[in-house]
Amino acid sequence: MIYKIRIILDADEDIFRDIEIDASNTLEELHNAITQAFGFLGNEMASFYTCDASWNQDEEIALFDMSDSGSDVRLMNETFLEDLLSVRNPKLIYVYDFMSMWTFFVELADIVKKEDGRAYPNLLFTFGEVPDSPPEKNFKSDRADGEEDDDDIEQHLGNYDDLDFDENWN
């Protein structure tokens, strides 16, 4: 089966790519298709994240395991699209280049039969031009009105000179 997937850059303007890819491909192959479709070199770290219907991020699926010891990190080259994406779970978040945080919304749009003579992955459609730098992120606090934020807490604490502990405690 062939997955038709729309990849949308998290930006104010509409910038997206539609890709066809074999359901038996790995997330690493989807990663390569996305970087090529958006004109990236593909030499930066990246991760996919599972998410719910409201795009709330969940489990990470990394390009490489960067931990010192063998960990439980799920890897792109070991994770197949057909095991992750379905009509019931059609969404993923993709982050490319952790220094720049290019963030994309990945959504399964359709499942079709493979066409003879067509090479996959296949870039179906492009819309919008990728900016030179990633769009700014506006992170918002989840706190309810009336709750204290870090600035409020610092004002309550004052300075640390009055605290009775040795500077060389470590």
DSSP file with accessible surface (Angstrom, degrees, kcal/mol):
  #  RESIDUE AA STRUCTURE BP1 BP2  ACC     N-H-->O    O-->H-N    N-H-->O    O-->H-N    TCO  KAPPA ALPHA  PHI   PSI    X-CA   Y-CA   Z-CA
    1    1 A M              0   0  115      0, 0.0    22,-2.7     0, 0.0     2,-0.5   0.000 360.0 360.0 360.0 152.7    0.0    0.0    0.0
    2    2 A I  E     -AB  22 112A   0    110,-3.3   110,-2.7    20,-0.2     2,-0.5  -0.918 360.0-146.5-113.7 130.6    1.0    3.6   -0.6
    3    3 A Y  E     -AB  21 111A  16     18,-3.2    18,-2.2    -2,-0.5     2,-0.6  -0.834   3.1-152.3 -94.6 130.6    0.6    6.3    1.9
    4    4 A K  E     -AB  20 110A  65    106,-3.0   105,-3.3    -2,-0.5   106,-1.5  -0.927  25.1-174.4 -98.3 120.0   -0.1    9.8    0.7
    5    5 A I  E     -AB  19 108A   2     14,-3.3    14,-3.0    -2,-0.6     2,-0.5  -0.953  20.4-150.9-124.5 135.0    1.3   12.1    3.4
    6    6 A R  E     -AB  18 107A  91    101,-2.6   101,-2.6    -2,-0.4     2,-0.5  -0.913  10.4-163.4-103.1 130.4    1.1   15.9    3.8
    7    7 A I  E     -AB  17 106A   0     10,-3.1    10,-2.1    -2,-0.5     2,-0.5  -0.962   8.4-168.3-116.3 117.7    4.0   17.6    5.6
    8    8 A I  E     -AB  16 105A  53     97,-2.9    97,-2.8    -2,-0.5     2,-0.3  -0.919  18.8-131.4-113.9 125.5    3.3   21.1    6.8
    9    9 A L  E     - B   0 104A   3      6,-2.6     2,-1.7    -2,-0.5     6,-0.4  -0.556  28.1-117.5 -71.0 133.9    5.9   23.5    8.1
   10   10 A D  S    S+     0   0   58     93,-3.0     2,-0.3    -2,-0.3    93,-0.2  -0.573  71.7 120.9 -74.5  89.0    4.9   25.1   11.4
   11   11 A A  S    S-     0   0   22     -2,-1.7     4,-0.1     2,-0.2   126,-0.0  -0.937  76.1-109.0-146.1 165.9    4.8   28.6   10.1
   12   12 A D  S    S+     0   0  165     -2,-0.3     2,-0.2     2,-0.1    -1,-0.1   0.884 103.4  58.3 -67.2 -39.4    2.4   31.5    9.7
   13   13 A E  S    S-     0   0  103      1,-0.1     2,-0.6    -3,-0.1    -2,-0.2  -0.542 102.2 -95.1 -90.2 159.1    2.2   31.1    5.9
   14   14 A D        +     0   0  115     -2,-0.2     2,-0.4    -4,-0.1   115,-0.1  -0.639  52.9 158.6 -77.6 117.5    1.2   27.9    4.2
   15   15 A I        +     0   0    1     -2,-0.6    -6,-2.6    -6,-0.4     2,-0.3  -0.947  15.6 142.1-139.6 113.5    4.2   25.8    3.3
   16   16 A F  E     -AC   8 127A  27    111,-2.3   111,-2.4    -2,-0.4     2,-0.4  -0.977  33.7-149.9-150.6 164.3    3.7   22.1    2.7
   17   17 A R  E     -AC   7 126A  20    -10,-2.1   -10,-3.1    -2,-0.3     2,-0.5  -0.994  11.8-146.0-134.3 141.7    4.7   19.1    0.6
   18   18 A D  E     -AC   6 125A  27    107,-2.7   106,-2.5    -2,-0.4   107,-1.5  -0.944  23.7-176.8-109.1 127.9    2.6   16.1   -0.4
   19   19 A I  E     -AC   5 123A   3    -14,-3.0   -14,-3.3    -2,-0.5     2,-0.4  -0.954  21.0-148.8-126.5 142.1    4.6   12.8   -0.7
   20   20 A E  E     +AC   4 122A   2    102,-3.0   102,-2.8    -2,-0.4     2,-0.3  -0.933  29.0 167.4-103.9 135.4    3.7    9.3   -1.7
   21   21 A I  E     -A    3   0A   0    -18,-2.2   -18,-3.2    -2,-0.4     2,-0.2  -0.995  40.7 -99.1-149.2 146.1    5.7    6.6    0.1
   22   22 A D  E >   -A    2   0A  20     -2,-0.3     3,-2.1   -20,-0.2   -20,-0.2  -0.440  27.3-133.3 -66.9 134.4    5.4    2.8    0.5
   23   23 A A  T 3  S+     0   0    2    -22,-2.7    59,-2.2     1,-0.3    60,-0.2   0.754 105.2  62.0 -60.9 -22.9    3.8    1.8    3.8
   24   24 A S  T 3  S+     0   0   53    -23,-0.4    -1,-0.3    57,-0.2     2,-0.1   0.505  83.6 104.7 -84.6  -1.0    6.5   -0.7    4.3
   25   25 A N  S <  S-     0   0   26     -3,-2.1    56,-2.8     1,-0.1    57,-0.3  -0.360  72.9-114.8 -73.8 160.1    9.2    2.0    4.3
   26   26 A T  B  >  -H   80   0B  14     54,-0.2     4,-1.7    55,-0.1    54,-0.2  -0.424  24.1-108.5 -87.8 168.1   10.9    3.1    7.6
   27   27 A L  H  > S+     0   0    0     52,-2.4     4,-3.0    49,-1.1    50,-0.2   0.805 120.0  62.5 -65.4 -27.6   10.6    6.5    9.2
   28   28 A E  H  > S+     0   0   61     48,-1.0     4,-2.4    51,-0.3    -1,-0.2   0.913 102.9  48.8 -64.0 -38.9   14.2    7.0    8.2
   29   29 A E  H  > S+     0   0   77     -3,-0.2     4,-2.1    47,-0.2    -2,-0.2   0.890 111.8  48.6 -68.2 -35.8   13.1    6.8    4.6
   30   30 A L  H  X S+     0   0    0     -4,-1.7     4,-2.7     2,-0.2    -2,-0.2   0.923 109.0  53.9 -66.7 -42.8   10.3    9.2    5.3
   31   31 A H  H  X S+     0   0    3     -4,-3.0     4,-2.6     1,-0.2    -2,-0.2   0.932 109.4  48.1 -54.2 -47.8   12.9   11.5    7.0
   32   32 A N  H  X S+     0   0   66     -4,-2.4     4,-2.1     1,-0.2    -1,-0.2   0.907 111.4  49.9 -62.3 -41.2   15.0   11.4    3.8
   33   33 A A  H  X S+     0   0    7     -4,-2.1     4,-2.4     2,-0.2    -1,-0.2   0.899 111.5  48.8 -64.8 -39.9   12.0   12.2    1.6
   34   34 A I  H  X S+     0   0    0     -4,-2.7     4,-2.0     2,-0.2     6,-0.2   0.937 110.4  49.5 -66.7 -46.4   11.0   15.1    3.8
   35   35 A T  H  X>S+     0   0    5     -4,-2.6     5,-2.8     1,-0.2     4,-0.5   0.919 114.5  45.6 -62.0 -40.1   14.5   16.6    3.9
   36   36 A Q  H ><5S+     0   0  149     -4,-2.1     3,-0.9    -5,-0.2    -1,-0.2   0.923 111.0  52.5 -67.1 -42.5   14.8   16.4    0.1
   37   37 A A  H 3<5S+     0   0   15     -4,-2.4    -1,-0.2     1,-0.3    -2,-0.2   0.832 115.4  40.8 -64.4 -31.7   11.3   17.8   -0.5
   38   38 A F  H 3<5S-     0   0    9     -4,-2.0    -1,-0.3    -5,-0.1    -2,-0.2   0.406 116.2-111.6 -98.6   0.9   12.0   20.8    1.6
   39   39 A G  T <<5 +     0   0   66     -3,-0.9     2,-0.2    -4,-0.5    -3,-0.2   0.738  65.1 145.8  79.9  24.4   15.6   21.3    0.3
   40   40 A F      < -     0   0   37     -5,-2.8    -1,-0.2    -6,-0.2    -2,-0.1  -0.602  56.3-125.9 -89.3 156.8   17.5   20.4    3.4
   41   41 A L        -     0   0  151     -2,-0.2    -1,-0.1     1,-0.1    -5,-0.1   0.758  33.6-134.3 -71.3 -27.0   20.9   18.7    3.3
   42   42 A G  S    S+     0   0   22     -7,-0.1    -1,-0.1     3,-0.1    -7,-0.1   0.628  73.3 114.8  83.3  13.6   19.7   15.9    5.6
   43   43 A N        +     0   0  110      2,-0.1     2,-0.3    54,-0.0    -1,-0.0   0.234  53.3  88.1-102.4  14.5   22.8   16.1    7.7
   44   44 A E  S    S-     0   0   75      1,-0.1    -4,-0.0    53,-0.0     2,-0.0  -0.746  86.1 -92.2-108.3 160.2   21.2   17.3   11.0
   45   45 A M        +     0   0   49     -2,-0.3    52,-2.9    51,-0.1     2,-0.3  -0.334  49.7 175.7 -65.3 151.3   19.7   15.4   13.8
   46   46 A A  E     -D   96   0A   0     50,-0.2    17,-1.8    51,-0.1     2,-0.3  -0.981  14.6-167.7-154.4 158.8   15.9   14.8   13.6
   47   47 A S  E     -DE  95  62A   0     48,-2.2    48,-2.9    -2,-0.3     2,-0.3  -0.992  14.0-143.1-148.1 148.6   13.1   13.0   15.4
   48   48 A F  E     -DE  94  61A   0     13,-2.7    13,-3.1    -2,-0.3     2,-0.4  -0.800  19.5-157.9-100.3 154.0    9.5   12.0   14.8
   49   49 A Y  E     -DE  93  60A  28     44,-2.7    44,-2.5    -2,-0.3    11,-0.2  -1.000  14.3-130.2-133.1 132.5    7.1   12.2   17.7
   50   50 A T  E     +D   92   0A  21      9,-2.4     8,-2.9    -2,-0.4     2,-0.3  -0.429  36.7 178.3 -69.6 157.4    3.8   10.3   18.0
   51   51 A C  E     - E   0  57A  22     40,-0.7    40,-0.3     6,-0.2     6,-0.2  -0.973  26.0-109.0-155.3 167.7    1.0   12.6   19.0
   52   52 A D    >   -     0   0   75      4,-1.3     3,-2.0    -2,-0.3     6,-0.0  -0.238  52.4 -81.3 -91.8-173.8   -2.7   12.7   19.6
   53   53 A A  T 3  S+     0   0   80      1,-0.3    -1,-0.0     2,-0.1    36,-0.0   0.744 130.9  53.5 -63.2 -21.9   -5.5   14.2   17.5
   54   54 A S  T 3  S-     0   0   88      2,-0.1    -1,-0.3     3,-0.0     3,-0.1   0.198 120.2-107.3 -97.7  13.0   -4.7   17.6   18.9
   55   55 A W    <   +     0   0   64     -3,-2.0     2,-0.6     1,-0.2    -2,-0.1   0.730  61.8 160.6  68.0  26.5   -1.0   17.4   18.0
   56   56 A N        -     0   0   96      1,-0.1    -4,-1.3    37,-0.0    -1,-0.2  -0.706  43.0-118.0 -80.0 120.1    0.1   16.9   21.6
   57   57 A Q  E     +E   51   0A 114     -2,-0.6    -6,-0.2    -6,-0.2     3,-0.1  -0.238  44.9 157.2 -64.1 142.2    3.6   15.4   21.5
   58   58 A D  E     +     0   0A 123     -8,-2.9     2,-0.1     1,-0.3    -1,-0.1   0.129  47.6  17.6-130.0-115.2    4.2   11.9   22.9
   59   59 A E  E     -     0   0A  79    -10,-0.1    -9,-2.4     1,-0.1    -1,-0.3  -0.403  66.6-131.9 -75.4 137.3    6.9    9.3   22.2
   60   60 A E  E     -E   49   0A  79    -11,-0.2    14,-0.7    -2,-0.1     2,-0.5  -0.662  14.0-167.6 -87.0 141.3   10.1   10.2   20.4
   61   61 A I  E     -Ef  48  74A   0    -13,-3.1   -13,-2.7    -2,-0.3    14,-0.2  -0.952  23.2-157.5-126.3 105.7   11.4    8.2   17.5
   62   62 A A  E     -Ef  47  75A   4     12,-2.4    14,-2.7    -2,-0.5    15,-0.3  -0.460  27.1-134.6 -92.6 157.1   15.0    9.3   16.9
   63   63 A L  S    S+     0   0   14    -17,-1.8     2,-0.3     1,-0.2    14,-0.3   0.905  95.2   9.4 -69.7 -42.7   17.3    9.2   13.9
   64   64 A F  S    S-     0   0  113    -18,-0.3     2,-0.8    11,-0.1    -1,-0.2  -0.972  76.9-115.8-135.6 153.6   20.2    8.0   16.1
   65   65 A D        +     0   0   59     -2,-0.3    10,-0.0     1,-0.1     5,-0.0  -0.802  32.5 177.9 -88.4 109.2   20.5    6.8   19.7
   66   66 A M        +     0   0  140     -2,-0.8    -1,-0.1     2,-0.0     2,-0.1   0.357  39.8 115.0 -95.8   5.4   22.7    9.5   21.3
   67   67 A S  S    S-     0   0   51      1,-0.1     4,-0.1     2,-0.1    -2,-0.1  -0.362  70.4-127.4 -75.6 157.4   22.7    8.0   24.8
   68   68 A D  S    S+     0   0  177      2,-0.1     2,-0.3    -2,-0.1    -1,-0.1   0.841  93.4  38.3 -72.0 -35.1   25.9    6.7   26.4
   69   69 A S  S    S-     0   0   85      1,-0.0     2,-0.3     0, 0.0    -2,-0.1  -0.786 107.7 -80.5-114.8 159.3   24.4    3.4   27.2
   70   70 A G        -     0   0   78     -2,-0.3     2,-0.2     2,-0.1    -2,-0.1  -0.413  62.5-179.6 -57.8 118.0   21.9    1.2   25.3
   71   71 A S        -     0   0   45     -2,-0.3    -1,-0.0    -4,-0.1    -6,-0.0  -0.525  43.4 -99.8-114.9-174.2   18.6    2.8   26.0
   72   72 A D        +     0   0  169     -2,-0.2     2,-0.2     2,-0.1    -2,-0.1   0.111  67.3 143.9 -93.8  21.4   15.0    2.2   25.1
   73   73 A V        -     0   0   51      1,-0.1     2,-0.3   -12,-0.1   -12,-0.1  -0.436  49.3-131.8 -66.0 128.9   15.1    4.9   22.4
   74   74 A R  E     -f   61   0A  75    -14,-0.7   -12,-2.4    -2,-0.2     2,-0.3  -0.671  24.5-145.1 -79.9 136.3   13.0    4.0   19.4
   75   75 A L  E >   -f   62   0A  28     -2,-0.3     3,-1.2   -14,-0.2     4,-0.3  -0.808  15.4-132.3-111.7 147.1   14.9    4.5   16.1
   76   76 A M  G >  S+     0   0    0    -14,-2.7     3,-1.3    -2,-0.3   -49,-1.1   0.872 106.2  56.2 -60.0 -41.6   13.7    5.6   12.7
   77   77 A N  G 3  S+     0   0   79    -14,-0.3    -1,-0.3   -15,-0.3   -14,-0.1   0.589 111.2  45.0 -72.9  -7.1   15.4    2.8   10.8
   78   78 A E  G <  S+     0   0  127     -3,-1.2     2,-0.5     1,-0.0    -1,-0.3   0.345  99.3  82.2-110.7   2.0   13.7    0.2   13.0
   79   79 A T    <   -     0   0    6     -3,-1.3   -52,-2.4    -4,-0.3     2,-0.3  -0.947  66.0-151.8-117.8 121.8   10.2    1.7   12.8
   80   80 A F  B >>  -H   26   0B  79     -2,-0.5     3,-1.1   -54,-0.2     4,-0.6  -0.688  18.8-129.3 -95.4 143.0    8.0    1.1    9.8
   81   81 A L  H >> S+     0   0    0    -56,-2.8     4,-3.2    -2,-0.3     3,-1.8   0.905 108.4  56.5 -53.4 -45.6    5.3    3.5    8.6
   82   82 A E  H 34 S+     0   0   99    -59,-2.2    -1,-0.3   -57,-0.3   -58,-0.1   0.741 105.5  52.7 -64.3 -20.4    2.6    0.8    8.5
   83   83 A D  H <4 S+     0   0  111     -3,-1.1    -1,-0.3   -60,-0.2    -2,-0.2   0.560 122.7  28.1 -86.7  -9.9    3.3    0.1   12.2
   84   84 A L  H << S+     0   0   24     -3,-1.8     2,-0.4    -4,-0.6    -2,-0.2   0.749 111.2  58.0-118.9 -46.1    2.9    3.7   13.2
   85   85 A L     <  +     0   0    1     -4,-3.2     2,-0.3    -5,-0.2    -1,-0.2  -0.773  58.9 143.0 -97.8 138.4    0.5    5.5   10.8
   86   86 A S        -     0   0   40      3,-1.4    22,-0.2    -2,-0.4     3,-0.1  -0.941  64.9 -90.5-156.7 174.3   -3.1    4.5   10.2
   87   87 A V  S    S+     0   0  119     -2,-0.3    -1,-0.1     1,-0.2    21,-0.0   0.878 129.7  47.1 -59.8 -35.2   -6.5    5.9    9.6
   88   88 A R  S    S+     0   0  220      1,-0.3    -1,-0.2     2,-0.1    -3,-0.0   0.782 125.3  29.5 -77.5 -29.0   -7.0    5.8   13.4
   89   89 A N  S    S+     0   0  103     -3,-0.1    -3,-1.4     1,-0.1    -1,-0.3  -0.661  72.8 153.0-129.5  77.0   -3.6    7.4   14.1
   90   90 A P        +     0   0   32      0, 0.0    18,-2.7     0, 0.0     2,-0.4   0.435  44.3  84.4 -90.9   3.2   -2.8    9.6   11.2
   91   91 A K  E     + G   0 107A  40    -40,-0.3   -40,-0.7    16,-0.2     2,-0.3  -0.854  39.4 163.8-120.6 145.3   -0.5   12.2   12.7
   92   92 A L  E     -DG  50 106A   3     14,-2.5    14,-3.0    -2,-0.4     2,-0.4  -0.959  27.6-134.7-141.5 157.1    3.1   12.7   13.6
   93   93 A I  E     -DG  49 105A   9    -44,-2.5   -44,-2.7    -2,-0.3     2,-0.4  -0.935  20.2-162.0-110.4 138.7    5.3   15.6   14.5
   94   94 A Y  E     -DG  48 104A   0     10,-2.5    10,-2.9    -2,-0.4     2,-0.5  -0.988   5.1-169.6-124.4 128.2    8.7   15.9   12.8
   95   95 A V  E     -DG  47 103A   5    -48,-2.9   -48,-2.2    -2,-0.4     2,-0.4  -0.984   4.5-169.1-120.3 126.4   11.6   18.1   14.1
   96   96 A Y  E     +DG  46 102A   7      6,-2.6     6,-2.1    -2,-0.5   -50,-0.2  -0.950  63.1   8.8-116.7 133.3   14.6   18.6   12.0
   97   97 A D    >>> -     0   0   20    -52,-2.9     4,-3.5    -2,-0.4     3,-1.0   0.977  65.5-146.7  64.7  90.5   17.9   20.2   13.2
   98   98 A F  T 345S+     0   0   72      1,-0.3    -1,-0.1   -53,-0.2   -52,-0.1   0.663  96.1  59.1 -65.2 -15.7   17.5   20.6   17.0
   99   99 A M  T 345S+     0   0  173      1,-0.1    -1,-0.3     3,-0.0    -2,-0.1   0.844 121.1  25.5 -78.2 -33.5   19.6   23.8   17.0
  100  100 A S  T <45S-     0   0   47     -3,-1.0    -2,-0.2    -4,-0.1    -3,-0.1   0.667  95.7-143.1-101.4 -23.5   17.1   25.5   14.6
  101  101 A M  T  <5 -     0   0   77     -4,-3.5     2,-0.6     1,-0.2    -4,-0.2   0.924  17.4-170.2  59.7  51.3   14.0   23.5   15.5
  102  102 A W  E   < - G   0  96A  14     -6,-2.1    -6,-2.6    -5,-0.5     2,-0.4  -0.641  15.3-162.2 -66.6 119.4   12.3   23.2   12.0
  103  103 A T  E     - G   0  95A  17     -2,-0.6   -93,-3.0   -93,-0.2     2,-0.3  -0.921  11.9-176.6-117.5 134.5    9.0   21.7   13.1
  104  104 A F  E     -BG   9  94A   0    -10,-2.9   -10,-2.5    -2,-0.4     2,-0.6  -0.953  23.8-137.3-131.3 146.9    6.5   20.0   10.8
  105  105 A F  E     -BG   8  93A  47    -97,-2.8   -97,-2.9    -2,-0.3     2,-0.5  -0.915  23.5-162.2-101.3 123.5    3.1   18.4   11.1
  106  106 A V  E     +BG   7  92A   0    -14,-3.0   -14,-2.5    -2,-0.6     2,-0.4  -0.937  12.2 177.6-111.5 125.7    2.9   15.1    9.3
  107  107 A E  E     -BG   6  91A  69   -101,-2.6  -101,-2.6    -2,-0.5     2,-0.5  -0.988  31.3-127.4-138.2 130.4   -0.5   13.7    8.4
  108  108 A L  E     +B    5   0A  14    -18,-2.7  -103,-0.2    -2,-0.4     3,-0.1  -0.590  29.4 175.8 -69.5 120.9   -1.6   10.7    6.5
  109  109 A A  E     -     0   0A  75   -105,-3.3     2,-0.3    -2,-0.5  -104,-0.2   0.790  58.1 -11.3 -99.7 -33.0   -4.1   11.9    3.9
  110  110 A D  E     -B    4   0A  82   -106,-1.5  -106,-3.0     2,-0.0     2,-0.5  -0.989  49.0-136.8-163.7 158.0   -4.9    8.7    2.0
  111  111 A I  E     +B    3   0A  55     -2,-0.3     2,-0.3  -108,-0.2  -108,-0.2  -0.996  35.4 166.9-123.9 122.6   -3.9    5.1    1.4
  112  112 A V  E     -B    2   0A  34   -110,-2.7  -110,-3.3    -2,-0.5     2,-0.2  -0.807  38.0 -88.1-130.3 171.2   -3.9    3.9   -2.2
  113  113 A K        -     0   0  171     -2,-0.3     2,-0.1  -112,-0.2    -1,-0.0  -0.518  50.4 -98.0 -80.6 149.8   -2.7    1.0   -4.3
  114  114 A K        -     0   0  120     -2,-0.2     2,-0.5     1,-0.1    -1,-0.1  -0.425  35.1-135.8 -66.3 135.9    0.9    1.0   -5.6
  115  115 A E    >   -     0   0   97     -2,-0.1     3,-1.6     3,-0.1    -1,-0.1  -0.841  20.5-117.6 -96.5 129.3    1.1    2.1   -9.3
  116  116 A D  T 3  S+     0   0  163     -2,-0.5     3,-0.1     1,-0.2    -1,-0.0  -0.367  97.3  20.2 -62.3 138.7    3.3    0.0  -11.6
  117  117 A G  T 3  S+     0   0   94      1,-0.2     2,-0.4    -2,-0.0    -1,-0.2   0.380  94.8 118.0  84.9  -4.6    6.2    2.0  -13.0
  118  118 A R    <   -     0   0   91     -3,-1.6     2,-0.3     4,-0.0    -1,-0.2  -0.821  58.7-136.2 -98.4 134.9    6.1    4.7  -10.4
  119  119 A A        -     0   0   80     -2,-0.4    -3,-0.0    -3,-0.1    -4,-0.0  -0.707  29.9-114.0 -89.0 138.2    9.2    5.2   -8.1
  120  120 A Y  S    S+     0   0   40     -2,-0.3     2,-0.2     2,-0.1   -99,-0.2  -0.943  91.8  47.4-122.3 145.9    8.5    5.8   -4.4
  121  121 A P  S    S-     0   0   63      0, 0.0     2,-0.4     0, 0.0  -100,-0.2   0.520  81.3-175.8 -66.9 153.9    8.9    8.0   -2.4
  122  122 A N  E     -C   20   0A  42   -102,-2.8  -102,-3.0    -2,-0.2     2,-0.7  -0.988  25.9-136.2-130.0 123.7    7.3   10.4   -4.9
  123  123 A L  E     +C   19   0A  80     -2,-0.4  -104,-0.2  -104,-0.2     3,-0.1  -0.710  27.3 175.9 -80.6 113.1    6.9   14.1   -4.4
  124  124 A L  E     -     0   0A  70   -106,-2.5     2,-0.3    -2,-0.7  -105,-0.2   0.865  57.5  -1.2 -85.2 -43.7    3.4   14.8   -5.5
  125  125 A F  E     -C   18   0A 100   -107,-1.5  -107,-2.7     2,-0.0     2,-0.4  -0.996  52.2-160.7-155.5 141.8    2.9   18.5   -4.8
  126  126 A T  E     -C   17   0A  72     -2,-0.3     2,-0.4  -109,-0.2  -109,-0.2  -0.977   9.7-179.0-126.0 143.3    4.8   21.5   -3.3
  127  127 A F  E     +C   16   0A  98   -111,-2.4  -111,-2.3    -2,-0.4    -2,-0.0  -0.978  50.0   5.6-142.5 128.5    3.3   24.7   -2.0
  128  128 A G  S    S-     0   0   35     -2,-0.4     2,-0.4  -113,-0.2    -1,-0.2   0.194  77.9 -88.5  84.4 154.4    5.1   27.7   -0.6
  129  129 A E        -     0   0  177   -115,-0.1   -91,-0.0    -3,-0.1    -1,-0.0  -0.852  36.0-118.5-102.7 137.8    8.8   28.5   -0.3
  130  130 A V        -     0   0   36     -2,-0.4    -2,-0.0   -92,-0.1  -114,-0.0  -0.538  33.7-123.2 -72.7 128.3   10.9   27.5    2.7
  131  131 A P        -     0   0   41      0, 0.0    -1,-0.1     0, 0.0     0, 0.0  -0.227  19.3-112.1 -68.1 163.8   12.3   30.5    4.5
  132  132 A D  S    S+     0   0  173      1,-0.1    -2,-0.1     2,-0.1     0, 0.0   0.792 102.8  27.9 -66.8 -29.2   16.0   30.9    5.0
  133  133 A S  S    S-     0   0   78      3,-0.0     3,-0.1     1,-0.0    -1,-0.1  -0.944  99.4 -90.0-131.5 156.1   15.6   30.4    8.8
  134  134 A P        -     0   0   28      0, 0.0   -32,-0.1     0, 0.0     3,-0.1  -0.267  51.2 -95.2 -65.2 148.7   13.0   28.5   10.8
  135  135 A P        -     0   0   29      0, 0.0   -32,-0.1     0, 0.0     2,-0.1  -0.302  46.6 -99.9 -60.4 145.8    9.9   30.4   11.9
  136  136 A E        -     0   0  170     -3,-0.1     2,-0.4     1,-0.1    -3,-0.0  -0.406  34.0-134.8 -65.5 143.5    9.9   31.9   15.4
  137  137 A K        -     0   0   50     -2,-0.1     2,-0.7    -3,-0.1    -1,-0.1  -0.853   8.0-156.0-102.6 134.8    8.2   29.8   18.1
  138  138 A N        -     0   0  140     -2,-0.4     2,-0.4     2,-0.0    -2,-0.0  -0.854  14.5-163.3-109.5  92.0    5.9   31.6   20.5
  139  139 A F        -     0   0  182     -2,-0.7     2,-0.4     1,-0.0    -2,-0.0  -0.626   7.4-159.3 -78.8 131.5    5.9   29.3   23.5
  140  140 A K        -     0   0  179     -2,-0.4     2,-0.2     1,-0.0    -2,-0.0  -0.863  18.6-110.9-113.4 149.1    3.0   30.0   25.9
  141  141 A S        -     0   0   81     -2,-0.4     8,-0.0     1,-0.1    -1,-0.0  -0.450  11.3-149.1 -74.8 144.2    2.6   29.2   29.5
  142  142 A D        +     0   0  165     -2,-0.2    -1,-0.1     2,-0.0     2,-0.1   0.383  59.5 122.2 -89.7   3.0    0.0   26.6   30.4
  143  143 A R        -     0   0   87      1,-0.1     2,-0.1     4,-0.0     3,-0.1  -0.366  62.9-123.5 -72.6 146.0   -0.6   28.3   33.8
  144  144 A A    >   -     0   0   54      1,-0.1     3,-2.2    -2,-0.1    -1,-0.1  -0.455  43.1 -80.0 -80.6 156.3   -4.1   29.5   34.6
  145  145 A D  T 3  S+     0   0  165      1,-0.3    -1,-0.1    -2,-0.1     3,-0.1  -0.322 120.1  31.0 -56.3 137.8   -4.7   33.1   35.5
  146  146 A G  T 3  S+     0   0   81      1,-0.4    -1,-0.3    -3,-0.1     2,-0.2   0.183  91.0 117.6  96.9 -17.9   -3.7   33.8   39.1
  147  147 A E    <   -     0   0  105     -3,-2.2    -1,-0.4     1,-0.1     2,-0.2  -0.532  69.2-109.5 -80.6 153.5   -0.9   31.2   39.2
  148  148 A E        -     0   0  103     -2,-0.2     2,-0.2    -3,-0.1    -1,-0.1  -0.559  28.5-159.7 -83.5 141.9    2.6   32.3   39.7
  149  149 A D     >  -     0   0   48     -2,-0.2     4,-2.1    -6,-0.0     3,-0.2  -0.539  42.8 -84.5-105.2-175.6    5.2   32.2   37.0
  150  150 A D  H  > S+     0   0  122      1,-0.2     4,-2.5     2,-0.2     5,-0.2   0.869 128.0  53.8 -60.1 -38.4    9.0   32.3   37.5
  151  151 A D  H  > S+     0   0  103      1,-0.2     4,-1.9     2,-0.2    -1,-0.2   0.911 108.8  49.3 -62.8 -42.3    9.2   36.1   37.7
  152  152 A D  H  > S+     0   0   51     -3,-0.2     4,-1.7     2,-0.2    -2,-0.2   0.914 111.2  49.6 -62.1 -41.4    6.6   36.1   40.5
  153  153 A I  H  X S+     0   0   72     -4,-2.1     4,-2.0     1,-0.2    -2,-0.2   0.924 108.2  52.8 -66.3 -42.0    8.5   33.4   42.4
  154  154 A E  H  X S+     0   0  123     -4,-2.5     4,-2.0     1,-0.2    -1,-0.2   0.891 106.9  53.3 -61.5 -38.0   11.8   35.3   42.1
  155  155 A Q  H  < S+     0   0  153     -4,-1.9    -1,-0.2     1,-0.2    -2,-0.2   0.893 109.6  48.4 -64.4 -37.2   10.2   38.4   43.5
  156  156 A H  H  < S+     0   0  136     -4,-1.7    -1,-0.2     1,-0.2    -2,-0.2   0.861 113.3  47.0 -69.7 -36.0    9.0   36.4   46.6
  157  157 A L  H  < S-     0   0  106     -4,-2.0    -2,-0.2     1,-0.2    -1,-0.2   0.805  87.2-169.6 -76.8 -31.5   12.4   34.8   47.1
  158  158 A G     <  -     0   0   49     -4,-2.0    -1,-0.2    -5,-0.2     2,-0.2  -0.433  49.0 -24.0  73.0-146.4   14.4   38.0   46.9
  159  159 A N    >   -     0   0   92     -2,-0.1     3,-0.5     1,-0.1     4,-0.1  -0.550  55.5-124.4 -98.8 170.6   18.1   37.5   46.7
  160  160 A Y  G >  S+     0   0  146      1,-0.2     3,-1.3    -2,-0.2    -1,-0.1   0.445  87.3  94.5 -92.3   0.1   20.1   34.5   48.0
  161  161 A D  G 3  S+     0   0  137      1,-0.3    -1,-0.2     3,-0.1    -3,-0.0   0.814  82.2  55.2 -63.5 -29.3   22.4   36.5   50.3
  162  162 A D  G <  S+     0   0  145     -3,-0.5    -1,-0.3     2,-0.1     2,-0.2   0.573  83.5 103.3 -82.0  -9.0   20.2   35.9   53.3
  163  163 A L  S <  S-     0   0   95     -3,-1.3     2,-1.3     1,-0.1    -3,-0.0  -0.541  74.5-128.9 -76.9 139.8   20.2   32.2   53.0
  164  164 A D        +     0   0  168     -2,-0.2     2,-0.3     2,-0.0    -1,-0.1  -0.670  61.3 112.1 -96.0  83.8   22.4   30.4   55.5
  165  165 A F        -     0   0  119     -2,-1.3     2,-0.3     0, 0.0    -2,-0.0  -0.991  69.4 -99.5-149.0 154.7   24.6   28.1   53.5
  166  166 A D    >   -     0   0  106     -2,-0.3     3,-1.2     1,-0.1     4,-0.1  -0.542  23.3-139.1 -74.7 132.4   28.3   27.8   52.7
  167  167 A E  T 3  S+     0   0  162      1,-0.3     3,-0.3    -2,-0.3    -1,-0.1   0.805 103.8  51.8 -59.4 -31.9   29.2   29.1   49.2
  168  168 A N  T 3   +     0   0  121      1,-0.2    -1,-0.3     2,-0.1    -2,-0.1  -0.192  69.7 136.6 -99.0  42.1   31.6   26.2   48.8
  169  169 A W    <         0   0  192     -3,-1.2    -1,-0.2     1,-0.2    -2,-0.1   0.733 360.0 360.0 -65.4 -22.0   29.0   23.5   49.7
  170  170 A N              0   0  164     -3,-0.3    -1,-0.2    -4,-0.1    -2,-0.1   0.437 360.0 360.0 -93.5 360.0   30.0   21.2   46.9
